[in-house]
Amino acid sequence: MHDSEVIYIGFWIRFLAFLIDSLIATIAITPLVSTLIGATLVSNYDLQDTAQLVQFLSDWSLQLGLDMLFMGAIFILFWMIKSATPGEMLFGAYIVDAQTPEKARPMQNVIRYFGYFISAIPLFMGFLWIAFDKRKQSWHDKLAGTLVIKGKSRDSHD
């Protein structure tokens, strides 16, 4: 893939797409997680009581873990099926293999999602990297060998 043929999607569009996708996923996930484990509301705990504080943190961690698991499943499935999440599609952004103009492979999508956490750990520097990188790659894109470009991959049939 020649750089002159590709329009890379930059930080702000990707950030807006992520916000849109996160909102949609949260709306979809919240009822499911609440049904599975119940709502974790601070008002249900006396945080002055050490045992209840520990219970709240445990319940909240479980809820957060399930949220991330389901969100990951949603994102990965969209990337595998459509090469983009709804927010990315709204901006004409698609995930492709960095070496070819073809759709990213399933394992690249899995690595890409788990790479989000690596990108987030050091003060979100892995995401901010998009603004400075020549090909607008985040750290999770670099780990997965993916790019976010304008337009669909060469092998898209939808």
Chimera marker file (.cmm) of the C-alpha trace (Angstrom):
<marker_set name="trace">
<marker id="1" x="0.000" y="0.000" z="0.000" r="1" g="1" b="0" radius="0.5"/>
<marker id="2" x="1.487" y="3.318" z="-1.021" r="1" g="1" b="0" radius="0.5"/>
<marker id="3" x="1.142" y="6.187" z="1.438" r="1" g="1" b="0" radius="0.5"/>
<marker id="4" x="0.112" y="8.547" z="-1.397" r="1" g="1" b="0" radius="0.5"/>
<marker id="5" x="-2.965" y="6.366" z="-2.093" r="1" g="1" b="0" radius="0.5"/>
<marker id="6" x="-4.230" y="6.314" z="1.486" r="1" g="1" b="0" radius="0.5"/>
<marker id="7" x="-6.074" y="8.864" z="3.602" r="1" g="1" b="0" radius="0.5"/>
<marker id="8" x="-5.322" y="8.129" z="7.251" r="1" g="1" b="0" radius="0.5"/>
<marker id="9" x="-7.932" y="8.993" z="9.851" r="1" g="1" b="0" radius="0.5"/>
<marker id="10" x="-6.571" y="11.303" z="12.537" r="1" g="1" b="0" radius="0.5"/>
<marker id="11" x="-6.994" y="11.707" z="16.252" r="1" g="1" b="0" radius="0.5"/>
<marker id="12" x="-10.139" y="13.854" z="16.530" r="1" g="1" b="0" radius="0.5"/>
<marker id="13" x="-12.301" y="11.817" z="14.148" r="1" g="1" b="0" radius="0.5"/>
<marker id="14" x="-11.177" y="8.602" z="15.822" r="1" g="1" b="0" radius="0.5"/>
<marker id="15" x="-11.857" y="10.103" z="19.253" r="1" g="1" b="0" radius="0.5"/>
<marker id="16" x="-15.393" y="11.140" z="18.233" r="1" g="1" b="0" radius="0.5"/>
<marker id="17" x="-16.028" y="7.712" z="16.697" r="1" g="1" b="0" radius="0.5"/>
<marker id="18" x="-14.861" y="6.058" z="19.928" r="1" g="1" b="0" radius="0.5"/>
<marker id="19" x="-17.183" y="8.266" z="22.017" r="1" g="1" b="0" radius="0.5"/>
<marker id="20" x="-20.133" y="7.387" z="19.775" r="1" g="1" b="0" radius="0.5"/>
<marker id="21" x="-19.288" y="3.673" z="19.876" r="1" g="1" b="0" radius="0.5"/>
<marker id="22" x="-18.797" y="3.714" z="23.643" r="1" g="1" b="0" radius="0.5"/>
<marker id="23" x="-22.173" y="5.386" z="24.157" r="1" g="1" b="0" radius="0.5"/>
<marker id="24" x="-23.948" y="2.888" z="21.880" r="1" g="1" b="0" radius="0.5"/>
<marker id="25" x="-22.179" y="-0.079" z="23.500" r="1" g="1" b="0" radius="0.5"/>
<marker id="26" x="-22.908" y="1.180" z="27.015" r="1" g="1" b="0" radius="0.5"/>
<marker id="27" x="-26.603" y="1.556" z="26.210" r="1" g="1" b="0" radius="0.5"/>
<marker id="28" x="-26.616" y="-1.997" z="24.822" r="1" g="1" b="0" radius="0.5"/>
<marker id="29" x="-24.501" y="-3.547" z="27.585" r="1" g="1" b="0" radius="0.5"/>
<marker id="30" x="-25.886" y="-1.936" z="30.754" r="1" g="1" b="0" radius="0.5"/>
<marker id="31" x="-29.194" y="-3.834" z="30.870" r="1" g="1" b="0" radius="0.5"/>
<marker id="32" x="-27.406" y="-7.133" z="30.215" r="1" g="1" b="0" radius="0.5"/>
<marker id="33" x="-24.764" y="-6.612" z="32.916" r="1" g="1" b="0" radius="0.5"/>
<marker id="34" x="-27.370" y="-5.299" z="35.389" r="1" g="1" b="0" radius="0.5"/>
<marker id="35" x="-29.459" y="-8.412" z="34.746" r="1" g="1" b="0" radius="0.5"/>
<marker id="36" x="-26.457" y="-10.687" z="35.261" r="1" g="1" b="0" radius="0.5"/>
<marker id="37" x="-25.030" y="-9.137" z="38.431" r="1" g="1" b="0" radius="0.5"/>
<marker id="38" x="-27.397" y="-6.358" z="39.480" r="1" g="1" b="0" radius="0.5"/>
<marker id="39" x="-26.704" y="-2.641" z="39.471" r="1" g="1" b="0" radius="0.5"/>
<marker id="40" x="-23.676" y="-1.494" z="41.453" r="1" g="1" b="0" radius="0.5"/>
<marker id="41" x="-24.926" y="1.758" z="42.980" r="1" g="1" b="0" radius="0.5"/>
<marker id="42" x="-22.814" y="3.686" z="45.486" r="1" g="1" b="0" radius="0.5"/>
<marker id="43" x="-25.989" y="4.533" z="47.407" r="1" g="1" b="0" radius="0.5"/>
<marker id="44" x="-26.405" y="0.820" z="48.231" r="1" g="1" b="0" radius="0.5"/>
<marker id="45" x="-23.169" y="0.773" z="50.250" r="1" g="1" b="0" radius="0.5"/>
<marker id="46" x="-21.959" y="2.462" z="53.424" r="1" g="1" b="0" radius="0.5"/>
<marker id="47" x="-18.478" y="3.394" z="52.234" r="1" g="1" b="0" radius="0.5"/>
<marker id="48" x="-17.449" y="4.339" z="55.786" r="1" g="1" b="0" radius="0.5"/>
<marker id="49" x="-17.715" y="0.639" z="56.680" r="1" g="1" b="0" radius="0.5"/>
<marker id="50" x="-14.543" y="-1.138" z="55.522" r="1" g="1" b="0" radius="0.5"/>
<marker id="51" x="-16.335" y="-4.399" z="54.720" r="1" g="1" b="0" radius="0.5"/>
<marker id="52" x="-18.931" y="-2.597" z="52.579" r="1" g="1" b="0" radius="0.5"/>
<marker id="53" x="-16.227" y="-0.528" z="50.872" r="1" g="1" b="0" radius="0.5"/>
<marker id="54" x="-14.380" y="-3.720" z="49.960" r="1" g="1" b="0" radius="0.5"/>
<marker id="55" x="-17.658" y="-5.267" z="48.735" r="1" g="1" b="0" radius="0.5"/>
<marker id="56" x="-18.422" y="-2.166" z="46.647" r="1" g="1" b="0" radius="0.5"/>
<marker id="57" x="-14.959" y="-2.243" z="45.054" r="1" g="1" b="0" radius="0.5"/>
<marker id="58" x="-15.332" y="-5.955" z="44.343" r="1" g="1" b="0" radius="0.5"/>
<marker id="59" x="-18.798" y="-5.518" z="42.798" r="1" g="1" b="0" radius="0.5"/>
<marker id="60" x="-17.686" y="-2.473" z="40.815" r="1" g="1" b="0" radius="0.5"/>
<marker id="61" x="-14.619" y="-4.342" z="39.505" r="1" g="1" b="0" radius="0.5"/>
<marker id="62" x="-16.799" y="-7.251" z="38.382" r="1" g="1" b="0" radius="0.5"/>
<marker id="63" x="-19.187" y="-4.861" z="36.634" r="1" g="1" b="0" radius="0.5"/>
<marker id="64" x="-16.312" y="-3.022" z="34.936" r="1" g="1" b="0" radius="0.5"/>
<marker id="65" x="-14.742" y="-6.308" z="33.846" r="1" g="1" b="0" radius="0.5"/>
<marker id="66" x="-18.007" y="-7.540" z="32.326" r="1" g="1" b="0" radius="0.5"/>
<marker id="67" x="-18.543" y="-4.161" z="30.633" r="1" g="1" b="0" radius="0.5"/>
<marker id="68" x="-15.062" y="-4.357" z="29.056" r="1" g="1" b="0" radius="0.5"/>
<marker id="69" x="-15.600" y="-7.982" z="28.018" r="1" g="1" b="0" radius="0.5"/>
<marker id="70" x="-18.927" y="-7.276" z="26.309" r="1" g="1" b="0" radius="0.5"/>
<marker id="71" x="-17.673" y="-4.014" z="24.785" r="1" g="1" b="0" radius="0.5"/>
<marker id="72" x="-14.654" y="-5.860" z="23.433" r="1" g="1" b="0" radius="0.5"/>
<marker id="73" x="-16.903" y="-8.508" z="21.913" r="1" g="1" b="0" radius="0.5"/>
<marker id="74" x="-19.035" y="-5.837" z="20.232" r="1" g="1" b="0" radius="0.5"/>
<marker id="75" x="-16.038" y="-3.909" z="18.861" r="1" g="1" b="0" radius="0.5"/>
<marker id="76" x="-14.208" y="-7.032" z="17.665" r="1" g="1" b="0" radius="0.5"/>
<marker id="77" x="-17.320" y="-8.437" z="15.962" r="1" g="1" b="0" radius="0.5"/>
<marker id="78" x="-17.948" y="-5.148" z="14.143" r="1" g="1" b="0" radius="0.5"/>
<marker id="79" x="-14.295" y="-4.975" z="13.063" r="1" g="1" b="0" radius="0.5"/>
<marker id="80" x="-14.427" y="-8.577" z="11.825" r="1" g="1" b="0" radius="0.5"/>
<marker id="81" x="-17.748" y="-8.260" z="9.988" r="1" g="1" b="0" radius="0.5"/>
<marker id="82" x="-17.771" y="-4.627" z="8.792" r="1" g="1" b="0" radius="0.5"/>
<marker id="83" x="-14.114" y="-3.549" z="9.269" r="1" g="1" b="0" radius="0.5"/>
<marker id="84" x="-15.466" y="-0.693" z="11.388" r="1" g="1" b="0" radius="0.5"/>
<marker id="85" x="-17.690" y="0.104" z="14.330" r="1" g="1" b="0" radius="0.5"/>
<marker id="86" x="-20.821" y="2.242" z="13.793" r="1" g="1" b="0" radius="0.5"/>
<marker id="87" x="-18.969" y="5.398" z="14.884" r="1" g="1" b="0" radius="0.5"/>
<marker id="88" x="-16.102" y="4.673" z="12.501" r="1" g="1" b="0" radius="0.5"/>
<marker id="89" x="-18.530" y="3.962" z="9.636" r="1" g="1" b="0" radius="0.5"/>
<marker id="90" x="-20.237" y="7.298" z="10.306" r="1" g="1" b="0" radius="0.5"/>
<marker id="91" x="-16.937" y="9.007" z="9.427" r="1" g="1" b="0" radius="0.5"/>
<marker id="92" x="-16.034" y="6.633" z="6.577" r="1" g="1" b="0" radius="0.5"/>
<marker id="93" x="-13.187" y="5.141" z="8.640" r="1" g="1" b="0" radius="0.5"/>
<marker id="94" x="-12.250" y="1.482" z="8.263" r="1" g="1" b="0" radius="0.5"/>
<marker id="95" x="-9.694" y="-0.841" z="9.848" r="1" g="1" b="0" radius="0.5"/>
<marker id="96" x="-7.255" y="-2.489" z="7.430" r="1" g="1" b="0" radius="0.5"/>
<marker id="97" x="-4.055" y="-4.483" z="7.593" r="1" g="1" b="0" radius="0.5"/>
<marker id="98" x="-1.107" y="-2.054" z="7.681" r="1" g="1" b="0" radius="0.5"/>
<marker id="99" x="0.825" y="-3.983" z="5.017" r="1" g="1" b="0" radius="0.5"/>
<marker id="100" x="-2.001" y="-4.463" z="2.517" r="1" g="1" b="0" radius="0.5"/>
<marker id="101" x="-5.226" y="-2.670" z="1.627" r="1" g="1" b="0" radius="0.5"/>
<marker id="102" x="-7.095" y="-5.767" z="2.829" r="1" g="1" b="0" radius="0.5"/>
<marker id="103" x="-9.413" y="-6.356" z="5.751" r="1" g="1" b="0" radius="0.5"/>
<marker id="104" x="-7.631" y="-6.940" z="9.071" r="1" g="1" b="0" radius="0.5"/>
<marker id="105" x="-7.433" y="-10.579" z="10.139" r="1" g="1" b="0" radius="0.5"/>
<marker id="106" x="-9.487" y="-11.735" z="13.155" r="1" g="1" b="0" radius="0.5"/>
<marker id="107" x="-6.422" y="-12.018" z="15.424" r="1" g="1" b="0" radius="0.5"/>
<marker id="108" x="-5.375" y="-8.480" z="14.486" r="1" g="1" b="0" radius="0.5"/>
<marker id="109" x="-8.785" y="-7.264" z="15.685" r="1" g="1" b="0" radius="0.5"/>
<marker id="110" x="-8.424" y="-9.119" z="18.997" r="1" g="1" b="0" radius="0.5"/>
<marker id="111" x="-4.898" y="-7.743" z="19.526" r="1" g="1" b="0" radius="0.5"/>
<marker id="112" x="-6.125" y="-4.284" z="18.570" r="1" g="1" b="0" radius="0.5"/>
<marker id="113" x="-8.854" y="-4.321" z="21.250" r="1" g="1" b="0" radius="0.5"/>
<marker id="114" x="-6.595" y="-5.591" z="24.023" r="1" g="1" b="0" radius="0.5"/>
<marker id="115" x="-3.999" y="-3.076" z="22.856" r="1" g="1" b="0" radius="0.5"/>
<marker id="116" x="-6.455" y="-0.336" z="23.886" r="1" g="1" b="0" radius="0.5"/>
<marker id="117" x="-5.460" y="-1.034" z="27.484" r="1" g="1" b="0" radius="0.5"/>
<marker id="118" x="-1.762" y="-0.675" z="26.681" r="1" g="1" b="0" radius="0.5"/>
<marker id="119" x="-2.527" y="2.582" z="24.869" r="1" g="1" b="0" radius="0.5"/>
<marker id="120" x="-4.458" y="3.853" z="27.894" r="1" g="1" b="0" radius="0.5"/>
<marker id="121" x="-2.106" y="2.940" z="30.746" r="1" g="1" b="0" radius="0.5"/>
<marker id="122" x="0.501" y="5.692" z="30.382" r="1" g="1" b="0" radius="0.5"/>
<marker id="123" x="-1.856" y="8.699" z="30.533" r="1" g="1" b="0" radius="0.5"/>
<marker id="124" x="-3.534" y="7.707" z="27.246" r="1" g="1" b="0" radius="0.5"/>
<marker id="125" x="-0.273" y="8.365" z="25.389" r="1" g="1" b="0" radius="0.5"/>
<marker id="126" x="-0.929" y="5.436" z="23.051" r="1" g="1" b="0" radius="0.5"/>
<marker id="127" x="-4.055" y="7.185" z="21.793" r="1" g="1" b="0" radius="0.5"/>
<marker id="128" x="-2.450" y="10.629" z="21.661" r="1" g="1" b="0" radius="0.5"/>
<marker id="129" x="0.303" y="9.077" z="19.530" r="1" g="1" b="0" radius="0.5"/>
<marker id="130" x="-2.185" y="9.176" z="16.626" r="1" g="1" b="0" radius="0.5"/>
<marker id="131" x="-1.744" y="12.954" z="16.419" r="1" g="1" b="0" radius="0.5"/>
<marker id="132" x="2.021" y="12.653" z="15.876" r="1" g="1" b="0" radius="0.5"/>
<marker id="133" x="2.403" y="9.459" z="13.861" r="1" g="1" b="0" radius="0.5"/>
<marker id="134" x="2.984" y="9.717" z="10.093" r="1" g="1" b="0" radius="0.5"/>
<marker id="135" x="0.355" y="7.035" z="9.382" r="1" g="1" b="0" radius="0.5"/>
<marker id="136" x="-1.906" y="8.089" z="12.296" r="1" g="1" b="0" radius="0.5"/>
<marker id="137" x="-1.334" y="4.794" z="14.100" r="1" g="1" b="0" radius="0.5"/>
<marker id="138" x="-2.031" y="4.439" z="17.792" r="1" g="1" b="0" radius="0.5"/>
<marker id="139" x="0.016" y="2.028" z="19.863" r="1" g="1" b="0" radius="0.5"/>
<marker id="140" x="-2.753" y="-0.561" z="19.589" r="1" g="1" b="0" radius="0.5"/>
<marker id="141" x="-2.666" y="-0.180" z="15.781" r="1" g="1" b="0" radius="0.5"/>
<marker id="142" x="1.091" y="-0.704" z="15.809" r="1" g="1" b="0" radius="0.5"/>
<marker id="143" x="0.727" y="-3.814" z="18.014" r="1" g="1" b="0" radius="0.5"/>
<marker id="144" x="-1.976" y="-5.262" z="15.763" r="1" g="1" b="0" radius="0.5"/>
<marker id="145" x="-0.440" y="-4.168" z="12.467" r="1" g="1" b="0" radius="0.5"/>
<marker id="146" x="-3.514" y="-2.154" z="11.482" r="1" g="1" b="0" radius="0.5"/>
<marker id="147" x="-4.374" y="1.240" z="10.036" r="1" g="1" b="0" radius="0.5"/>
<marker id="148" x="-7.537" y="3.323" z="10.187" r="1" g="1" b="0" radius="0.5"/>
<marker id="149" x="-8.182" y="4.739" z="6.729" r="1" g="1" b="0" radius="0.5"/>
<marker id="150" x="-10.834" y="6.574" z="4.763" r="1" g="1" b="0" radius="0.5"/>
<marker id="151" x="-12.721" y="4.036" z="2.645" r="1" g="1" b="0" radius="0.5"/>
<marker id="152" x="-13.140" y="0.293" z="2.748" r="1" g="1" b="0" radius="0.5"/>
<marker id="153" x="-10.523" y="-2.372" z="2.291" r="1" g="1" b="0" radius="0.5"/>
<marker id="154" x="-9.847" y="-3.822" z="-1.139" r="1" g="1" b="0" radius="0.5"/>
<marker id="155" x="-11.493" y="-7.128" z="-0.222" r="1" g="1" b="0" radius="0.5"/>
<marker id="156" x="-14.734" y="-5.669" z="1.242" r="1" g="1" b="0" radius="0.5"/>
<marker id="157" x="-17.852" y="-7.026" z="-0.371" r="1" g="1" b="0" radius="0.5"/>
<marker id="158" x="-20.533" y="-5.082" z="1.485" r="1" g="1" b="0" radius="0.5"/>
<link id1="1" id2="2" r="1" g="1" b="0" radius="0.2"/>
<link id1="2" id2="3" r="1" g="1" b="0" radius="0.2"/>
<link id1="3" id2="4" r="1" g="1" b="0" radius="0.2"/>
<link id1="4" id2="5" r="1" g="1" b="0" radius="0.2"/>
<link id1="5" id2="6" r="1" g="1" b="0" radius="0.2"/>
<link id1="6" id2="7" r="1" g="1" b="0" radius="0.2"/>
<link id1="7" id2="8" r="1" g="1" b="0" radius="0.2"/>
<link id1="8" id2="9" r="1" g="1" b="0" radius="0.2"/>
<link id1="9" id2="10" r="1" g="1" b="0" radius="0.2"/>
<link id1="10" id2="11" r="1" g="1" b="0" radius="0.2"/>
<link id1="11" id2="12" r="1" g="1" b="0" radius="0.2"/>
<link id1="12" id2="13" r="1" g="1" b="0" radius="0.2"/>
<link id1="13" id2="14" r="1" g="1" b="0" radius="0.2"/>
<link id1="14" id2="15" r="1" g="1" b="0" radius="0.2"/>
<link id1="15" id2="16" r="1" g="1" b="0" radius="0.2"/>
<link id1="16" id2="17" r="1" g="1" b="0" radius="0.2"/>
<link id1="17" id2="18" r="1" g="1" b="0" radius="0.2"/>
<link id1="18" id2="19" r="1" g="1" b="0" radius="0.2"/>
<link id1="19" id2="20" r="1" g="1" b="0" radius="0.2"/>
<link id1="20" id2="21" r="1" g="1" b="0" radius="0.2"/>
<link id1="21" id2="22" r="1" g="1" b="0" radius="0.2"/>
<link id1="22" id2="23" r="1" g="1" b="0" radius="0.2"/>
<link id1="23" id2="24" r="1" g="1" b="0" radius="0.2"/>
<link id1="24" id2="25" r="1" g="1" b="0" radius="0.2"/>
<link id1="25" id2="26" r="1" g="1" b="0" radius="0.2"/>
<link id1="26" id2="27" r="1" g="1" b="0" radius="0.2"/>
<link id1="27" id2="28" r="1" g="1" b="0" radius="0.2"/>
<link id1="28" id2="29" r="1" g="1" b="0" radius="0.2"/>
<link id1="29" id2="30" r="1" g="1" b="0" radius="0.2"/>
<link id1="30" id2="31" r="1" g="1" b="0" radius="0.2"/>
<link id1="31" id2="32" r="1" g="1" b="0" radius="0.2"/>
<link id1="32" id2="33" r="1" g="1" b="0" radius="0.2"/>
<link id1="33" id2="34" r="1" g="1" b="0" radius="0.2"/>
<link id1="34" id2="35" r="1" g="1" b="0" radius="0.2"/>
<link id1="35" id2="36" r="1" g="1" b="0" radius="0.2"/>
<link id1="36" id2="37" r="1" g="1" b="0" radius="0.2"/>
<link id1="37" id2="38" r="1" g="1" b="0" radius="0.2"/>
<link id1="38" id2="39" r="1" g="1" b="0" radius="0.2"/>
<link id1="39" id2="40" r="1" g="1" b="0" radius="0.2"/>
<link id1="40" id2="41" r="1" g="1" b="0" radius="0.2"/>
<link id1="41" id2="42" r="1" g="1" b="0" radius="0.2"/>
<link id1="42" id2="43" r="1" g="1" b="0" radius="0.2"/>
<link id1="43" id2="44" r="1" g="1" b="0" radius="0.2"/>
<link id1="44" id2="45" r="1" g="1" b="0" radius="0.2"/>
<link id1="45" id2="46" r="1" g="1" b="0" radius="0.2"/>
<link id1="46" id2="47" r="1" g="1" b="0" radius="0.2"/>
<link id1="47" id2="48" r="1" g="1" b="0" radius="0.2"/>
<link id1="48" id2="49" r="1" g="1" b="0" radius="0.2"/>
<link id1="49" id2="50" r="1" g="1" b="0" radius="0.2"/>
<link id1="50" id2="51" r="1" g="1" b="0" radius="0.2"/>
<link id1="51" id2="52" r="1" g="1" b="0" radius="0.2"/>
<link id1="52" id2="53" r="1" g="1" b="0" radius="0.2"/>
<link id1="53" id2="54" r="1" g="1" b="0" radius="0.2"/>
<link id1="54" id2="55" r="1" g="1" b="0" radius="0.2"/>
<link id1="55" id2="56" r="1" g="1" b="0" radius="0.2"/>
<link id1="56" id2="57" r="1" g="1" b="0" radius="0.2"/>
<link id1="57" id2="58" r="1" g="1" b="0" radius="0.2"/>
<link id1="58" id2="59" r="1" g="1" b="0" radius="0.2"/>
<link id1="59" id2="60" r="1" g="1" b="0" radius="0.2"/>
<link id1="60" id2="61" r="1" g="1" b="0" radius="0.2"/>
<link id1="61" id2="62" r="1" g="1" b="0" radius="0.2"/>
<link id1="62" id2="63" r="1" g="1" b="0" radius="0.2"/>
<link id1="63" id2="64" r="1" g="1" b="0" radius="0.2"/>
<link id1="64" id2="65" r="1" g="1" b="0" radius="0.2"/>
<link id1="65" id2="66" r="1" g="1" b="0" radius="0.2"/>
<link id1="66" id2="67" r="1" g="1" b="0" radius="0.2"/>
<link id1="67" id2="68" r="1" g="1" b="0" radius="0.2"/>
<link id1="68" id2="69" r="1" g="1" b="0" radius="0.2"/>
<link id1="69" id2="70" r="1" g="1" b="0" radius="0.2"/>
<link id1="70" id2="71" r="1" g="1" b="0" radius="0.2"/>
<link id1="71" id2="72" r="1" g="1" b="0" radius="0.2"/>
<link id1="72" id2="73" r="1" g="1" b="0" radius="0.2"/>
<link id1="73" id2="74" r="1" g="1" b="0" radius="0.2"/>
<link id1="74" id2="75" r="1" g="1" b="0" radius="0.2"/>
<link id1="75" id2="76" r="1" g="1" b="0" radius="0.2"/>
<link id1="76" id2="77" r="1" g="1" b="0" radius="0.2"/>
<link id1="77" id2="78" r="1" g="1" b="0" radius="0.2"/>
<link id1="78" id2="79" r="1" g="1" b="0" radius="0.2"/>
<link id1="79" id2="80" r="1" g="1" b="0" radius="0.2"/>
<link id1="80" id2="81" r="1" g="1" b="0" radius="0.2"/>
<link id1="81" id2="82" r="1" g="1" b="0" radius="0.2"/>
<link id1="82" id2="83" r="1" g="1" b="0" radius="0.2"/>
<link id1="83" id2="84" r="1" g="1" b="0" radius="0.2"/>
<link id1="84" id2="85" r="1" g="1" b="0" radius="0.2"/>
<link id1="85" id2="86" r="1" g="1" b="0" radius="0.2"/>
<link id1="86" id2="87" r="1" g="1" b="0" radius="0.2"/>
<link id1="87" id2="88" r="1" g="1" b="0" radius="0.2"/>
<link id1="88" id2="89" r="1" g="1" b="0" radius="0.2"/>
<link id1="89" id2="90" r="1" g="1" b="0" radius="0.2"/>
<link id1="90" id2="91" r="1" g="1" b="0" radius="0.2"/>
<link id1="91" id2="92" r="1" g="1" b="0" radius="0.2"/>
<link id1="92" id2="93" r="1" g="1" b="0" radius="0.2"/>
<link id1="93" id2="94" r="1" g="1" b="0" radius="0.2"/>
<link id1="94" id2="95" r="1" g="1" b="0" radius="0.2"/>
<link id1="95" id2="96" r="1" g="1" b="0" radius="0.2"/>
<link id1="96" id2="97" r="1" g="1" b="0" radius="0.2"/>
<link id1="97" id2="98" r="1" g="1" b="0" radius="0.2"/>
<link id1="98" id2="99" r="1" g="1" b="0" radius="0.2"/>
<link id1="99" id2="100" r="1" g="1" b="0" radius="0.2"/>
<link id1="100" id2="101" r="1" g="1" b="0" radius="0.2"/>
<link id1="101" id2="102" r="1" g="1" b="0" radius="0.2"/>
<link id1="102" id2="103" r="1" g="1" b="0" radius="0.2"/>
<link id1="103" id2="104" r="1" g="1" b="0" radius="0.2"/>
<link id1="104" id2="105" r="1" g="1" b="0" radius="0.2"/>
<link id1="105" id2="106" r="1" g="1" b="0" radius="0.2"/>
<link id1="106" id2="107" r="1" g="1" b="0" radius="0.2"/>
<link id1="107" id2="108" r="1" g="1" b="0" radius="0.2"/>
<link id1="108" id2="109" r="1" g="1" b="0" radius="0.2"/>
<link id1="109" id2="110" r="1" g="1" b="0" radius="0.2"/>
<link id1="110" id2="111" r="1" g="1" b="0" radius="0.2"/>
<link id1="111" id2="112" r="1" g="1" b="0" radius="0.2"/>
<link id1="112" id2="113" r="1" g="1" b="0" radius="0.2"/>
<link id1="113" id2="114" r="1" g="1" b="0" radius="0.2"/>
<link id1="114" id2="115" r="1" g="1" b="0" radius="0.2"/>
<link id1="115" id2="116" r="1" g="1" b="0" radius="0.2"/>
<link id1="116" id2="117" r="1" g="1" b="0" radius="0.2"/>
<link id1="117" id2="118" r="1" g="1" b="0" radius="0.2"/>
<link id1="118" id2="119" r="1" g="1" b="0" radius="0.2"/>
<link id1="119" id2="120" r="1" g="1" b="0" radius="0.2"/>
<link id1="120" id2="121" r="1" g="1" b="0" radius="0.2"/>
<link id1="121" id2="122" r="1" g="1" b="0" radius="0.2"/>
<link id1="122" id2="123" r="1" g="1" b="0" radius="0.2"/>
<link id1="123" id2="124" r="1" g="1" b="0" radius="0.2"/>
<link id1="124" id2="125" r="1" g="1" b="0" radius="0.2"/>
<link id1="125" id2="126" r="1" g="1" b="0" radius="0.2"/>
<link id1="126" id2="127" r="1" g="1" b="0" radius="0.2"/>
<link id1="127" id2="128" r="1" g="1" b="0" radius="0.2"/>
<link id1="128" id2="129" r="1" g="1" b="0" radius="0.2"/>
<link id1="129" id2="130" r="1" g="1" b="0" radius="0.2"/>
<link id1="130" id2="131" r="1" g="1" b="0" radius="0.2"/>
<link id1="131" id2="132" r="1" g="1" b="0" radius="0.2"/>
<link id1="132" id2="133" r="1" g="1" b="0" radius="0.2"/>
<link id1="133" id2="134" r="1" g="1" b="0" radius="0.2"/>
<link id1="134" id2="135" r="1" g="1" b="0" radius="0.2"/>
<link id1="135" id2="136" r="1" g="1" b="0" radius="0.2"/>
<link id1="136" id2="137" r="1" g="1" b="0" radius="0.2"/>
<link id1="137" id2="138" r="1" g="1" b="0" radius="0.2"/>
<link id1="138" id2="139" r="1" g="1" b="0" radius="0.2"/>
<link id1="139" id2="140" r="1" g="1" b="0" radius="0.2"/>
<link id1="140" id2="141" r="1" g="1" b="0" radius="0.2"/>
<link id1="141" id2="142" r="1" g="1" b="0" radius="0.2"/>
<link id1="142" id2="143" r="1" g="1" b="0" radius="0.2"/>
<link id1="143" id2="144" r="1" g="1" b="0" radius="0.2"/>
<link id1="144" id2="145" r="1" g="1" b="0" radius="0.2"/>
<link id1="145" id2="146" r="1" g="1" b="0" radius="0.2"/>
<link id1="146" id2="147" r="1" g="1" b="0" radius="0.2"/>
<link id1="147" id2="148" r="1" g="1" b="0" radius="0.2"/>
<link id1="148" id2="149" r="1" g="1" b="0" radius="0.2"/>
<link id1="149" id2="150" r="1" g="1" b="0" radius="0.2"/>
<link id1="150" id2="151" r="1" g="1" b="0" radius="0.2"/>
<link id1="151" id2="152" r="1" g="1" b="0" radius="0.2"/>
<link id1="152" id2="153" r="1" g="1" b="0" radius="0.2"/>
<link id1="153" id2="154" r="1" g="1" b="0" radius="0.2"/>
<link id1="154" id2="155" r="1" g="1" b="0" radius="0.2"/>
<link id1="155" id2="156" r="1" g="1" b="0" radius="0.2"/>
<link id1="156" id2="157" r="1" g="1" b="0" radius="0.2"/>
<link id1="157" id2="158" r="1" g="1" b="0" radius="0.2"/>
</marker_set>
